[in-house]
Amino acid sequence: MNETLSRLVDSGVVAVLRGVDADQLIGITEALREGGVTAVEITADTPNVAEKIGEVADSFDDEVVVGTGTVLDSETARTTLLAGAEFVVSPSLHEDVIETCNRYGAVTGPGVMTPTEAVRGYEAGADFVKVFPAKTVGPAHLGAMKGPLGQIPMMPTGGVSPDNAGDYVDAGAFAVGAGGALVDYDAAERGDYEAITETAREFTRVVEEARADD
């Protein structure tokens, strides 16, 4: 298995940071790391995304694997990879993004909803597929796709919470992506990073328990 993909598996939870403020970025990432979430995805629509990716990559070195989310074109993929991103995730399927990531040896996961999209993305060279938005279909949909497509790693994102993360793992997810249910920006604004750490611990505990039951 690719080392970066292996690190995503080890984390079990990929934190999706969208529009995170520069002055909160390191504090939030550290709070997540302390809670066991060691994979962070900074979305490409975040202001100065390349600079922020570089900052996290430089600050945490091998302790946290950092990637880019919401990537819709190859140019954005290349820019953020050169800034230090180690993986690239999209909400939809873009073969030019996959091609660019393959060229630079980076892990990539396109957004898919159907078996046809999953196979198309995997055949194009994706390392995994992001089942998105997961909340509209639920764990049963992911499990149904994993039946005939067990060779394709799948990560649900969108509406994943500690209440259902274990169900997705039981259905076959190798990890889960989580944004609002994991990162409380209001807490960060107050300087209450411990609240984020506690939520991260809850997420990782649920994922670990679901894995242990398999």
Legacy VTK file of the C-alpha trace (Angstrom):
# vtk DataFile Version 3.0
C-alpha trace
ASCII
DATASET POLYDATA
POINTS 214 float
0.000 0.000 0.000
1.163 3.528 -0.765
2.707 5.130 2.349
0.413 8.169 2.286
-2.686 5.996 1.880
-1.416 3.847 4.741
-1.201 6.972 6.923
-4.804 7.844 6.065
-5.794 4.332 7.125
-3.813 4.701 10.356
-5.599 7.958 11.171
-8.998 6.440 10.385
-10.476 9.936 10.264
-9.615 12.673 7.769
-10.427 16.146 9.090
-11.867 18.467 6.449
-10.899 22.096 7.139
-12.857 24.569 5.035
-12.153 28.303 5.251
-10.021 27.891 8.365
-8.465 31.123 9.634
-4.687 31.396 9.463
-4.412 32.209 13.160
-6.400 29.095 14.114
-4.873 26.657 11.631
-2.002 25.321 13.720
-4.043 25.245 16.927
-6.827 23.238 15.295
-4.397 20.839 13.643
-2.564 20.290 16.935
-5.875 19.714 18.747
-6.860 17.127 16.139
-3.467 15.422 16.366
-3.729 15.190 20.150
-7.106 13.513 19.672
-5.668 10.928 17.299
-6.701 12.480 13.970
-3.433 12.710 12.042
-4.813 13.413 8.551
-5.967 16.904 7.586
-7.539 18.031 4.314
-7.578 21.786 3.669
-10.132 22.600 0.995
-8.964 24.419 -2.127
-11.627 27.131 -1.714
-9.903 28.245 1.496
-8.125 31.613 1.065
-4.342 31.206 0.584
-4.731 27.441 0.580
-1.218 26.717 -0.761
0.360 28.844 1.965
-1.695 27.115 4.664
-0.831 23.644 3.362
2.832 24.564 3.443
2.503 25.877 6.988
0.941 22.662 8.282
3.418 20.499 6.381
6.353 22.456 7.820
4.954 22.612 11.354
4.041 18.964 11.808
6.445 17.167 9.476
5.610 13.428 9.678
3.175 13.780 12.584
0.308 14.889 10.350
-0.372 14.048 6.701
-1.835 17.075 4.928
-3.823 17.146 1.711
-6.094 19.329 -0.379
-9.853 18.942 -0.745
-12.460 20.301 -3.158
-9.997 20.099 -6.061
-11.790 20.500 -9.392
-8.929 20.947 -11.870
-5.380 19.802 -12.529
-3.882 23.257 -12.038
-5.140 23.447 -8.456
-3.922 19.918 -7.826
-0.424 20.776 -9.076
-0.228 24.061 -7.155
-1.173 22.496 -3.840
1.019 19.435 -4.355
4.007 21.690 -4.932
3.060 23.532 -1.732
3.354 20.317 0.265
0.041 18.460 -0.076
0.476 14.685 -0.006
-3.027 13.753 -1.117
-5.776 15.357 -3.177
-9.523 14.824 -2.785
-12.357 16.018 -5.026
-16.130 16.157 -4.536
-16.564 14.835 -8.065
-14.702 12.788 -10.672
-12.026 14.625 -12.687
-9.671 12.422 -14.655
-7.251 15.299 -15.275
-6.830 15.701 -11.503
-6.148 11.981 -11.141
-3.615 12.131 -13.990
-1.774 15.060 -12.388
-1.637 13.334 -9.005
-0.316 10.150 -10.621
2.346 12.213 -12.385
3.531 13.646 -9.064
3.202 10.399 -7.137
0.461 11.753 -4.897
-2.540 9.909 -3.498
-5.877 11.013 -4.913
-9.532 10.245 -4.252
-12.293 11.500 -6.565
-15.839 11.981 -5.350
-18.258 9.288 -6.533
-21.789 8.167 -5.820
-22.312 5.179 -8.120
-20.470 1.924 -8.898
-19.884 3.180 -12.446
-18.155 6.327 -11.181
-16.137 4.320 -8.659
-14.815 1.955 -11.316
-14.142 4.790 -13.752
-12.129 6.696 -11.155
-10.183 3.640 -10.049
-9.383 2.636 -13.608
-8.158 6.198 -14.241
-5.605 5.725 -11.470
-7.304 6.893 -8.257
-5.996 5.381 -5.021
-9.403 5.463 -3.365
-12.835 6.961 -3.946
-14.691 9.415 -1.745
-18.362 8.493 -1.428
-19.948 11.934 -1.387
-22.271 13.258 -0.143
-22.508 10.240 2.105
-25.398 11.583 4.179
-27.829 11.309 1.268
-27.269 7.560 0.871
-25.868 6.282 4.183
-23.673 3.322 5.173
-25.867 0.773 3.397
-25.078 2.357 0.021
-21.341 2.188 0.636
-21.668 -1.406 1.785
-23.669 -2.311 -1.308
-20.945 -0.859 -3.546
-18.183 -2.615 -1.611
-19.874 -5.959 -2.338
-18.846 -6.199 -6.008
-16.074 -3.579 -5.713
-14.167 -4.813 -2.689
-10.850 -3.941 -4.334
-11.623 -0.201 -4.312
-10.885 1.629 -1.026
-13.818 3.873 -0.107
-14.058 6.849 2.243
-17.443 8.429 3.028
-17.581 12.192 3.546
-20.510 14.519 4.150
-22.686 14.060 7.189
-20.317 11.671 8.963
-20.465 11.966 12.755
-19.435 9.882 15.778
-22.968 8.459 15.709
-22.564 6.840 12.294
-18.800 6.624 11.666
-18.717 3.094 13.036
-21.525 2.052 10.697
-19.494 3.243 7.707
-16.456 1.297 8.889
-18.646 -1.779 9.377
-19.873 -1.287 5.803
-16.299 -1.386 4.493
-14.916 2.168 4.668
-11.131 2.318 5.195
-11.508 5.740 6.834
-14.097 8.499 7.168
-13.927 12.176 6.247
-15.510 14.677 8.621
-15.814 18.446 8.706
-18.393 20.287 10.788
-19.103 17.354 13.094
-15.402 17.166 13.958
-14.077 20.729 13.916
-15.899 23.314 16.034
-14.686 26.665 14.705
-16.602 28.541 17.399
-14.632 26.626 20.019
-11.412 27.523 18.212
-12.471 31.157 18.171
-12.848 30.983 21.955
-9.468 29.293 22.269
-11.138 26.088 23.486
-9.038 23.673 21.475
-9.583 20.943 24.046
-13.183 20.658 22.805
-11.850 19.796 19.337
-9.429 17.278 20.846
-12.264 15.586 22.725
-14.384 15.286 19.572
-11.381 13.901 17.694
-10.884 11.315 20.440
-14.533 10.328 20.189
-14.283 9.908 16.407
-11.118 7.819 16.582
-12.516 5.679 19.390
-15.632 4.872 17.366
-13.561 3.971 14.296
-11.142 1.820 16.306
-13.973 -0.039 18.026
-15.694 -0.715 14.705
-12.440 -2.040 13.257
-11.915 -4.271 16.280
-15.375 -5.786 15.797
-14.652 -6.779 12.166
LINES 1 215
214 0 1 2 3 4 5 6 7 8 9 10 11 12 13 14 15 16 17 18 19 20 21 22 23 24 25 26 27 28 29 30 31 32 33 34 35 36 37 38 39 40 41 42 43 44 45 46 47 48 49 50 51 52 53 54 55 56 57 58 59 60 61 62 63 64 65 66 67 68 69 70 71 72 73 74 75 76 77 78 79 80 81 82 83 84 85 86 87 88 89 90 91 92 93 94 95 96 97 98 99 100 101 102 103 104 105 106 107 108 109 110 111 112 113 114 115 116 117 118 119 120 121 122 123 124 125 126 127 128 129 130 131 132 133 134 135 136 137 138 139 140 141 142 143 144 145 146 147 148 149 150 151 152 153 154 155 156 157 158 159 160 161 162 163 164 165 166 167 168 169 170 171 172 173 174 175 176 177 178 179 180 181 182 183 184 185 186 187 188 189 190 191 192 193 194 195 196 197 198 199 200 201 202 203 204 205 206 207 208 209 210 211 212 213
